[in-house]
Amino acid sequence: MTAFDFTVMAGDGSAHPLSQYRGKVLLIVNIATECGLKPQLVGLEGLWRTFGPQGLQVLGFPCNQFMGQEPRDAGEVAAFCAVNYGVTFPLMAKVLVNGPDADPLYQWLTAQRRGLLGNRRILWNYAKFLIGRDGLVRRRFAPTTKPEHLVRPIRAALAAATPQDGKSTRR
């Protein structure tokens, strides 16, 4: 199984198959507009604009599981992020990232790459998962990891061979 096997719900409620990104590098982030880390949206947008043409796709997943810091519905989240932070990367429907009702994508992500001290749980808003062109989780980053600190790992993921090359993309 890879990230490209999942279908998530877009912000407008439609199905959003991740298979459309097959061969691209994904950066998946749980976001919240009332979180003190929300200025990271500027940096995430910068990564998307800089590396998007090279094959990076940033995907934001609003989540209200951490102290109710995402009270808005998906449409309001998109408008808030666009107006206040210039976000143009796709924002999905609100999800749960922890617990038995967590979105299946997040259940898979956290099973693939553990966080701090081996913890599977997402500890806060703005946890980040870097997915390689092969659809496998390459790295997991803490919520406090600033987007500008992701440049080297993103470049490495973009430089890795694609599955069509017949070379391994695992390092």
C-alpha positions in Angstrom: 0.0 0.0 0.0 1.1 3.6 -0.8 -0.3 7.0 -0.2 -1.5 6.9 -3.8 -4.0 4.2 -2.9 -6.0 6.5 -0.7 -8.9 8.8 -1.6 -9.6 11.7 0.7 -12.4 14.2 0.8 -11.7 17.6 -0.8 -12.8 20.8 0.9 -15.8 20.9 -1.4 -16.9 17.4 -0.3 -15.9 15.6 -3.5 -13.7 12.6 -3.7 -10.0 13.5 -4.1 -8.0 10.4 -5.1 -4.3 10.7 -4.3 -3.6 8.5 -7.3 -3.7 11.7 -9.3 -0.4 12.6 -7.7 1.4 9.3 -8.6 5.0 10.1 -9.3 5.0 13.3 -7.4 6.4 14.1 -3.9 3.7 14.9 -1.4 3.9 17.1 1.7 0.9 16.3 3.9 0.2 18.7 6.8 -2.6 18.9 9.4 -3.5 22.6 9.8 -5.6 24.7 12.1 -6.3 28.4 11.6 -6.5 29.3 15.3 -3.2 27.7 16.1 -0.1 29.7 17.0 1.8 27.8 14.4 -0.5 29.1 11.6 2.2 31.4 10.2 3.8 28.2 8.8 1.1 28.5 6.1 3.3 31.2 4.5 6.3 28.9 4.4 4.2 25.9 3.2 2.9 28.1 0.3 6.5 29.1 -0.4 7.5 25.5 -0.7 4.5 24.8 -3.0 5.4 27.7 -5.3 9.1 26.9 -5.3 9.0 23.2 -5.7 5.6 22.6 -7.3 6.9 22.9 -10.8 9.5 20.2 -9.9 6.9 17.8 -8.7 6.0 18.7 -5.1 2.3 18.7 -4.1 1.4 20.2 -0.7 -1.9 19.1 0.8 -3.4 20.7 3.9 -5.8 18.8 6.1 -7.8 21.0 8.6 -8.2 19.3 12.0 -10.0 20.4 15.1 -8.6 17.7 17.4 -6.2 20.0 19.3 -7.9 22.4 21.7 -10.6 23.3 19.2 -8.2 25.3 17.1 -10.0 24.7 13.8 -13.6 25.8 14.4 -14.2 26.8 10.8 -15.8 24.6 8.1 -13.8 23.6 5.1 -15.0 26.6 3.0 -14.2 29.1 5.7 -10.8 27.5 6.2 -9.9 27.8 2.5 -11.1 31.5 2.5 -9.2 32.3 5.7 -6.0 30.7 4.4 -6.2 32.3 1.0 -7.0 35.9 2.3 -4.6 35.9 5.3 -1.7 33.7 4.1 -2.0 33.6 0.3 -2.5 29.8 0.3 -3.2 28.3 -3.1 -2.2 24.7 -2.4 -5.2 22.3 -2.0 -7.0 22.1 1.3 -9.0 19.0 2.1 -12.1 18.5 4.2 -11.6 18.5 8.0 -10.3 15.2 9.4 -9.5 13.5 12.6 -5.8 12.6 12.7 -5.8 10.5 15.9 -8.0 7.8 17.4 -10.2 5.0 16.1 -12.1 7.5 13.8 -9.0 9.0 12.3 -9.0 9.4 8.6 -7.6 6.2 7.0 -4.8 8.2 5.4 -3.7 9.4 8.8 -4.0 5.9 10.3 -1.7 4.7 7.5 0.8 7.6 7.8 1.2 7.3 11.6 1.7 3.5 11.2 4.4 4.1 8.6 6.4 6.7 10.5 6.4 7.2 14.2 7.0 10.6 15.8 8.8 11.7 18.9 9.9 8.9 21.2 8.3 6.3 18.9 4.8 7.8 19.4 2.3 7.1 16.6 -0.1 9.8 17.6 0.0 13.2 16.0 0.9 15.5 18.9 -0.3 18.9 17.5 -1.3 20.9 14.5 1.2 21.2 11.6 2.7 17.7 11.8 4.2 17.0 8.4 4.7 13.9 6.3 6.9 13.8 3.3 5.9 11.2 0.8 8.3 10.1 -2.0 7.5 9.7 -5.6 6.9 6.0 -4.9 4.1 6.9 -2.5 6.0 5.8 0.6 6.6 7.9 3.7 10.1 9.2 3.6 10.1 11.5 6.7 7.8 12.7 9.5 8.4 16.2 10.9 7.3 17.6 14.2 4.7 20.4 14.3 7.4 22.9 15.3 9.6 22.1 12.3 9.5 25.2 10.1 8.8 24.8 6.4 12.2 26.3 5.5 13.8 23.4 7.3 12.2 21.0 4.8 14.0 22.3 1.8 16.8 19.7 1.8 14.6 16.7 2.4 12.2 17.9 -0.3 15.1 18.4 -2.8 16.3 14.9 -1.9 12.8 13.4 -2.5 12.4 15.2 -5.7 15.8 14.0 -6.9 15.1 10.4 -6.1 14.3 8.0 -8.9 10.7 7.6 -9.9 9.1 4.1 -9.8 9.1 4.1 -13.7 12.9 4.4 -13.7 13.1 0.9 -12.3 15.4 2.0 -9.5 14.7 1.9 -5.8 13.5 5.2 -4.3 14.1 4.0 -0.7 17.3 5.2 0.9 
